Amino acid sequence: MTTASRFEGKTVIVTGAASGIGRAALIRLVSEGAIALAVDLNEAGLAETQAAATSAACHGGRISVTVASISDEADVKRAVADFVEREGKLDVLVNMAGILRSTHTQETTLEQFMLLIQVNLVGTFLFCREALPHLLETKGNIVNASSTSVEYGHPYMAAYSASKGAVAAMTHSLAWEYMRRGVRVNAVAPGGIVTPLVIATPAGFPEGVDRSLFLHMTPPDQKFGMPDNVAGVIAMLASSDGAHINGEIIRIDGGVHS
Ligand SMILES: NC(=O)c1ccc[n+]([C@@H]2O[C@H](COP(=O)([O-])OP(=O)(O)OC[C@H]3O[C@@H](n4cnc5c(N)ncnc54)[C@H](O)[C@@H]3O)[C@@H](O)[C@H]2O)c1
């Protein structure tokens, strides 16, 4: 746990906050003083995050929650507008909500492909778009979720990798577009972080996968990362410690893809 107070008086929205990296990031930010909105589809998970964040809260930090789908335009508009109306401003957006599905590419239906794009890419875009007018006022910043699958081939994940590559590209575009107006946009690219998304992945593999293709994604010492390993980097990027970092995608995988 940290004693830092980098987010005292700062208002933040964290999507995907009912689980894994989003939950760890939200708890970390609230422990450093953030006034946070947790967004997720999973109401029970949000309640667990709320309890954990409330007991970790320091320096005036507090949490509210809202059930919303990041890929539903009306939900996203409502979540951002209600939070800003209540708290008066928005300083930080952390876009961690996402899904992973694996399929043989030659058998992937258009619906399966578009689901990954709709959640991981369109959902991230919608939150960025709705947050940007408010972030321009506070000279705030965004942290998106990319993935090591973008630069290093992860088999049976073509739609997932494409969606995360597009998030990385959008991060670079937004960083350049808003740089002169004081808004920073960065991303984390986690790999092998122990969360429900990763734990569920082997069970979700389709029949007949060639498991030897996964060797280059597996830590040689089986040392996987934890959500807190990513949360600390998100907090750094979103805080004044990241003030001179913009348009950066930070790989957090313990060196597996080095
Ligand atoms: N865990 C890893 O190793 C890893 C690697 C690369 C990228 N990532 C990315 O990091 C982010 C967080 O992943 P995680 O591992 O913590 O996964 P997770 O499954 O633990 O958390 C993802 C959260 O997103 C929520 N979510 C999914 N669809 C949503 C929607 N339409 N609207 C609102 N919420 C929705 C889920 O309910 C869940 O709470 C994801 O974007 C993921 O792609 C994770």
The ligand as an SDF file (V2000), in Angstrom:
LIG
                    3D

 44 48  0  0  0  0  0  0  0  0999 V2000
   -4.7860   -9.7580  -17.7490 N   0  0  0  0  0  0  0  0  0  0  0  0
   -3.9080   -9.6190  -18.7360 C   0  0  0  0  0  0  0  0  0  0  0  0
   -2.8560  -10.2870  -18.7670 O   0  0  0  0  0  0  0  0  0  0  0  0
   -4.1720   -8.6470  -19.8530 C   0  0  0  0  0  0  0  0  0  0  0  0
   -3.2920   -8.6620  -20.9390 C   0  0  0  0  0  0  0  0  0  0  0  0
   -3.4780   -7.7410  -21.9590 C   0  0  0  0  0  0  0  0  0  0  0  0
   -4.5130   -6.8270  -21.8920 C   0  0  0  0  0  0  0  0  0  0  0  0
   -5.3620   -6.8550  -20.8360 N   0  0  0  0  0  0  0  0  0  0  0  0
   -6.4510   -5.8900  -20.8380 C   0  0  0  0  0  0  0  0  0  0  0  0
   -6.5630   -5.2620  -19.5750 O   0  0  0  0  0  0  0  0  0  0  0  0
   -7.9330   -4.9110  -19.3510 C   0  0  0  0  0  0  0  0  0  0  0  0
   -8.3770   -5.4770  -18.0010 C   0  0  0  0  0  0  0  0  0  0  0  0
   -8.3210   -6.8840  -18.1140 O   0  0  0  0  0  0  0  0  0  0  0  0
   -8.3520   -7.8700  -16.8530 P   0  0  0  0  0  0  0  0  0  0  0  0
   -7.3170   -8.8850  -17.1080 O   0  0  0  0  0  0  0  0  0  0  0  0
   -8.3630   -7.1100  -15.6030 O   0  0  0  0  0  0  0  0  0  0  0  0
   -9.7670   -8.5810  -17.1230 O   0  0  0  0  0  0  0  0  0  0  0  0
  -11.0350   -8.8490  -16.1810 P   0  0  0  0  0  0  0  0  0  0  0  0
  -11.8900   -9.7960  -16.9350 O   0  0  0  0  0  0  0  0  0  0  0  0
  -10.5820   -9.2320  -14.8160 O   0  0  0  0  0  0  0  0  0  0  0  0
  -11.7170   -7.4120  -16.1160 O   0  0  0  0  0  0  0  0  0  0  0  0
  -12.3730   -6.8620  -17.2280 C   0  0  0  0  0  0  0  0  0  0  0  0
  -13.6170   -6.1410  -16.7310 C   0  0  0  0  0  0  0  0  0  0  0  0
  -14.2420   -5.5170  -17.8730 O   0  0  0  0  0  0  0  0  0  0  0  0
  -15.6470   -5.6670  -17.6960 C   0  0  0  0  0  0  0  0  0  0  0  0
  -16.3580   -5.5500  -18.9690 N   0  0  0  0  0  0  0  0  0  0  0  0
  -16.3210   -6.3910  -20.0220 C   0  0  0  0  0  0  0  0  0  0  0  0
  -17.1350   -5.9490  -20.9970 N   0  0  0  0  0  0  0  0  0  0  0  0
  -17.6870   -4.7890  -20.5440 C   0  0  0  0  0  0  0  0  0  0  0  0
  -18.6120   -3.8640  -21.0920 C   0  0  0  0  0  0  0  0  0  0  0  0
  -19.1460   -4.0360  -22.3190 N   0  0  0  0  0  0  0  0  0  0  0  0
  -18.9630   -2.7960  -20.3500 N   0  0  0  0  0  0  0  0  0  0  0  0
  -18.4500   -2.6120  -19.1070 C   0  0  0  0  0  0  0  0  0  0  0  0
  -17.5750   -3.4650  -18.5320 N   0  0  0  0  0  0  0  0  0  0  0  0
  -17.2070   -4.5370  -19.2460 C   0  0  0  0  0  0  0  0  0  0  0  0
  -15.8170   -7.0530  -17.0810 C   0  0  0  0  0  0  0  0  0  0  0  0
  -17.0950   -7.1850  -16.4480 O   0  0  0  0  0  0  0  0  0  0  0  0
  -14.6610   -7.0830  -16.1000 C   0  0  0  0  0  0  0  0  0  0  0  0
  -15.0420   -6.6020  -14.8270 O   0  0  0  0  0  0  0  0  0  0  0  0
   -8.7290   -5.4810  -20.5320 C   0  0  0  0  0  0  0  0  0  0  0  0
   -8.9730   -4.4590  -21.4740 O   0  0  0  0  0  0  0  0  0  0  0  0
   -7.8020   -6.5270  -21.1010 C   0  0  0  0  0  0  0  0  0  0  0  0
   -8.0190   -6.7650  -22.4790 O   0  0  0  0  0  0  0  0  0  0  0  0
   -5.2300   -7.7450  -19.8110 C   0  0  0  0  0  0  0  0  0  0  0  0
  1  2  1  0
  2  3  2  0
  2  4  1  0
  4  5  1  0
  4 44  2  0
  5  6  2  0
  6  7  1  0
  7  8  2  0
  8  9  1  0
  8 44  1  0
  9 10  1  0
  9 42  1  0
 10 11  1  0
 11 12  1  0
 11 40  1  0
 12 13  1  0
 13 14  1  0
 14 15  2  0
 14 16  1  0
 14 17  1  0
 17 18  1  0
 18 19  2  0
 18 20  1  0
 18 21  1  0
 21 22  1  0
 22 23  1  0
 23 24  1  0
 23 38  1  0
 24 25  1  0
 25 26  1  0
 25 36  1  0
 26 27  1  0
 26 35  1  0
 27 28  2  0
 28 29  1  0
 29 30  1  0
 29 35  2  0
 30 31  1  0
 30 32  2  0
 32 33  1  0
 33 34  2  0
 34 35  1  0
 36 37  1  0
 36 38  1  0
 38 39  1  0
 40 41  1  0
 40 42  1  0
 42 43  1  0
M  CHG  2   8   1  16  -1
M  END
$$$$
